[in-house]
């Protein structure tokens, strides 16, 4: 029986920057996760439970995939097991919400990763500040000098969201 994916295993010592992260697969964002636990151990210490948490049927299948992704791995190599809860799936965004249920910071991070060349230098600065978790009001204050100039920030977020949809990176479903 294959396990439900609630963890990801990475070669080396990985220290996540944020408690919440966006997971990408095959060149697309697929979900927002909240990290619940980070464990560092050696490859030799991986267990069947670790494999199941990463969505594999058994430890042998996990090791085979790690070798495929990373090339040669040794029993003494350090790995990181990142356990998580799924906060939001990106294949189930709600059309009736102005930002499809995404936070401006998530839209900023996605736009910076996939669409950087589509924005002016001021728009990039806005997206970078939002990506750091700052509020629309605070970004407006920092970029334009007044928190009442939130329109420029919101229009940049709307542009980024539209481009993410137009490029097929995210999609929305209408509520029926």
Buried (B, 14 or more C-beta within 10 A) or exposed (E): EEBEBBBBBBBEEBEBEEEBBBBBEEEBBBBBBEBEEBEEBEBEBBEBEBBBBBBBEBBEBBBEBBEEEEEEBEEEBBBBBBBBEBEBEBEEBEEEEEBBBBBBBBBBBBBBEBBEEBBEEEBBBBBBBBBEBBBBBBBBBBBBEEBEBBEBBBEBBBBBBEBBBEEEBBEBEEEE
